Amino acid sequence: MAFVNVPAREICCKIVYVGPGLSGKTKNVELIYERTAPSAKGKLLSLKTDTERTLFFDFLPIDLGSLGGFRTRIQLYTAPGQIYYAASRRLILRGADGVVFVADSQRARVEANAESMDDLRDGLADQGLTLDGVAFVVQYNKRDLDEIATVEELRGLLNQDGYPEIEAVAAKGIGVFETLKLISRSTLKRLELGRTRR
C-alpha cells in the first residue's frame, strides 16, 4: 500500500518483481538501478541467500508526473524465486502496489513459471487480494534463447486474463524500461482511481 510522506510531498509506491528462480528479476532491477541518475536514486540493498538475492532500491522517476500535487517515489523489490522461499516472498509481497511477473521463456522452465504464478496468487490471497487488486504486468523474458515457448503458449499458461504483457531480453536491456514504465503508470493510475473514489 502506497505511503504518503506529507512533509516531503511524496507518495511512495512499492513494486515487486516476482517469478521463478533465475528468470531475470535481478537483471531487470540491476539494470534499472545502473541507468538511473545518482541524484534520483537511493542505495541498492541486497540480501543474499545461498542461491538468490533479494534486491531493493527506491528512486524518483522523472516522467511519471505527480499525483494530487505529490511527487511519486518508486520502491523496487525482487523476491527470491525458489519455491522454498515462499515465506520470504510473502513478506516482500506484503503491501505491494504493483507486481511484475518475470517469466522465463525457456520450455524447460514452463512448470517453474506455473508454480511461481500459483505461489504469487497464494501470496496475494494471504493479504485478501487477487491479481486484480494490484497493478500487474507479465514480462516474457529470455526471448533471444533457443528452445523457448511461444508467447501464445506462455499467455495461455500465465496470462489468461489479459493483463499487460511485454517481451524482453533483460540481459541485453530489451523490454526492461518498457516494463518499468508500464507497471509504474498502471500503479499510479490505480492509486489515482482509489484517491478519487474516496
LINPE-V245826 format. One record per helix or strand of 3 or more residues. SS is the DSSP state (H for helix, E for strand). FROM is the first residue (numbers start at 1). TO is the last residue. If there is no record, write none. Layout:
{{SS	FROM	TO} {SS	FROM	TO}}
This chain:
{{E	3	5} {E	10	18} {H	25	34} {H	38	40} {E	45	48} {E	53	59} {E	70	78} {H	83	93} {E	98	104} {H	107	125} {H	131	133} {E	135	141} {H	151	158} {E	164	167} {H	170	172} {H	176	196}}
